[in-house]
Amino acid sequence: MKNLTIDDTLPIEDGLDQEEERDDERDAINTPFDPKQVEITARKFTISALLERLKHDELELNPDFQRRANLWDGKRKSRLIESILLRIPLPSFYFREDENGNFSVVDGLQRLCTIFHFVDYAQLNRATGSKLTPLRLNGLQYLKDIEDNDFEELDRTFKRRINELEIEANVIRASTPKEVMFNVFARLNQGGLPLSPQEIRNAIFPGEWRNEIRGLSESKEFIKATGNRIPTERQQDMEMVLRFIALWALEPRGQREPNQILDKFLNDTVEKSLNTWNLKIWVEARQAFFDSLETAVSIFGRHAFRKSYGTYALKPVNKGVFEAQLIALSQLPKDQVQILVTKKSEVCKKFGIEIQNVDSRLSKALRSGTGHAESSNARIAELSKIFKEVLSV
């Protein structure tokens, strides 16, 4: 992408367009399923038993949402350890079981990371790729005598109290269908610091697709094209890339089935399509992604993937515009793409007219039910229409 340039001296709004609706988050929870398909068993585990699982890679603390692991500060972690030492019961944990009987954490990630950080920080570092130093207790309310101690400095009584602590765990069995499991995850994560749909997806659907999508989201091409303004801590960047790849994989390209919510579409894609791809297909997909990024920036400049154009104030990156511009461009042969680049002012003018008109089909598709198939199909169709109009002149 040697031609990709963005004027970094211009003011750019951080993050993603907050006006976008996420109807699919509600729909994921409201989607009906057969309750008989849900199999959750209640079990008890000691901390030492869970640590043993961690050592043997049988407990996944971060099923590809490691950016969320270890979010608590030292004081909050210390207060949890103090609660354990005071024999205050912890809330229940939720684990997902895979076909081999291994666990991944659904709910309770921060609490478990805190305990492992204190008891065996080296194992936690190995499991999560972190670089933590030993946790020393600070800001304690009652056990002032052990202030500034690490685990090794505790007496045997306190060490045993932590290692032999039994936690209540609800295990979502592997027999629970993936789409039902996604619904359960969403319901469990409505409070506190909930997982994003992409984090849930990564936890439920393992496979090489996660590495491929992460690689694209961390690529210099994507970061440069989006002005390095896409948040990463909730994996928004990975979902944006996945949305393009999933639409690109469709036949005909970019045309989703009617009445399909976004999470259902993305879940089906990673489970039934991407996990079957070989290296050749991924190479083709990566090239299409990079080529489309370069072309979009060549045409729209600093306004690429935004609901703004020309001399108007720069808007935040909009996921709907992002996927529509890339998919519409990926459908065109190279000679037509080059013509659009030479006529970029005409393209931007037509795009600006459409997004300014609140009654236009494109404007409505960027404003209402943005995650649904009808809106996605309309956005891509309208962008393709703009390109065809410019090409026909």
C-alpha positions, 0 to 999 in steps of 0.5 A, a space after each residue: 500500500 505504498 500510495 496510501 497517505 493520510 494527512 496526520 496534521 488534520 484533526 481526527 475524531 477518536 474512536 468509532 461513530 457512536 451514532 451506530 445502533 447495535 440492534 444485534 446485541 439485543 437481538 442476540 439475547 432475544 433470539 429464541 432457542 430450545 431451553 433443553 439445548 442448554 446444559 449447565 452443571 454446577 461444580 466446585 473447584 479449589 484454586 490449586 486445582 484450577 491452577 493445575 489446569 492452567 499449568 497444563 493448558 486445560 484452562 484458557 483465561 483468555 480465549 482470544 480476549 487477552 486484551 481484557 485480562 488483568 484490567 484491575 489495578 493493584 489496590 482492587 486486586 489486593 482487596 479481593 485477596 483480602 476478602 478471600 483471606 477473610 473467608 468472604 465467599 466469592 460470586 459464582 464463576 462461569 466456564 465453557 467446556 470444550 470437547 476435550 474437557 478443557 475450560 475457558 472463562 466466561 464470567 469471572 476473568 478478572 477475579 481469577 486473573 487476580 488470584 493467579 497473579 498473586 499465587 503464581 504470577 509466572 504461570 499467569 504471564 505464560 498463559 496470557 502473554 502478560 509481563 506482570 511482576 509479583 503482586 504485593 498487597 496494598 490498600 488493605 482495610 483489615 489485615 494490615 499486618 500483611 500489607 506489602 506482602 507477596 504470596 511467598 511472604 504469607 504464613 502457611 495458614 494464609 497460603 493454605 486458605 487461598 489454595 484450598 478455597 473452593 469456588 462455585 462454578 457453572 460449567 456450560 457443557 460442550 454439548 450446548 450448541 454454539 448459537 445457544 452458547 452465544 446467547 447464554 454468554 450474552 445474557 451472562 455478560 449484561 452487567 459489570 464489564 461485559 464482553 463484546 460480541 466479538 470477544 464472545 465469538 472468539 471464545 466460542 469459535 476457536 480456529 485459525 480464523 482468529 489469528 488471520 483476523 487479528 493479523 489483519 486488524 494489527 496490520 500497518 495497512 489497516 491502522 494507517 487507513 483508519 488513522 490509528 483511531 479504532 479502539 482495540 481493547 474490546 476487539 472493535 478492530 477485529 470485528 470491523 475486519 471480520 465484517 469485511 471478510 464475511 461479506 467478501 466471502 459471500 456469493 454473490 459478494 456482499 449480499 446477506 440473507 434477508 432478516 439476518 442479524 449481524 451476530 448470527 451472520 458473523 457466527 455462521 461465517 466463522 463456524 461454517 465458512 472461515 474454518 474451512 478456508 485453506 491458505 490460498 483463500 486467505 491469501 486472496 482475502 488478505 490481498 482483497 482487503 489491502 487493495 480495497 483499503 488502499 483504493 478507499 483512501 486514494 478516493 476518499 482521502 482523510 474522509 475514508 470510512 467516515 460520514 463526511 467529505 470534502 472540506 467538512 469537519 472530519 467525522 469518526 470512522 463508521 463501521 457501516 461506511 467501512 464495510 460498504 466502501 471496501 466491499 463495493 470497491 472489491 467488486 470492481 476490476 482494476 481498470 475501473 478502480 483506477 478510473 474512480 481514483 482519477 475521478 475521486 472528486 466526483 465520487 466524493 461529491 456524489 457520496 456527500 450528497 447522499 449522506 447529507 440527504 437524511 431521506 436517501 437510502 444510504 443515509 437511512 441504512 447508516 442510521 437505522 438497524 445498521 447491523 441488519 442484513 437489509 441495511 448492510 445490503 442497501 449500503 453496499 448497493 448505494 455505494 456501488 451505484 455511486 461508483 457505476 454512475 461515475 464510471 458511466 460518465 
